[in-house]
């Protein structure tokens, strides 16, 4: 039997046993999100398509699946969804500017060597593609952190109904601080592990430290890591403020 099928079956059994119905929905959501990404990438190959707009739509759909399909539609998921969309929009604008100024878009020398038989006149804006790649690489972490901050704040409001907006916001910030370090490290090691083979190749080619850190591929990867870290940091105050505002604007709010 194909190893991928075996691994998928093991993952499904573990998620079903440990997570129950929510675990099964999470497993289904993995494939739905993969399909959304695949469709977005295929549409991006059209020169007339706008990668930035496609990224916003794809991130919105992924957030909907992750939040509403897995965790159901409720006040917590709605505030997390709004926070995710706002953070994604801000990050896209910021990353687009940084990508254009840093010149990390396009192919590096190591990639060009393997693609000399192909034409480079694709008619695609690689600045926008690079910005889209960075956002899509971090949307999962941003969405997870949004719901991780929003959900405890609803519980705090439930048990302390007279808490003020400022106190609730500060409570959300304290929750986010505990999540920030672990999520930033998760992004770093995930991306670093994916490019471990490239670093080994740099060592085999006897690249100096200066050549490595100035290499386009390495710079693009570090830009992705740093931008992802900014995203998971930015989502904390945005989610905390939106959730505090929603919970304190009316006397009582259902969770």
Buried (B, 14 or more C-beta within 10 A) or exposed (E): EEEEEEEBEEBBEEBBEEBEEBBBBBBBBBEBBEEBBEBBBEBBEEEEBBBBEBBBBBBBBBBBBBBBBBBEEBBBBBBBBBBBBBBBBBBBEBBBEBBBEEEBBBBBEBEEEEEEEEEEEEEBBBBBBBBBBBBBBBBBBBBBBBBBBBBBBBEBBEEEEEBEEEBBBBBBBEBBEEBBEEBBEBBBEBBEEEBEEBBEEBEEEEBEEEEBEEBBBBBBBBBBBBBBBBBBBBBBBBBBBBBBEBBBEEEEBEE
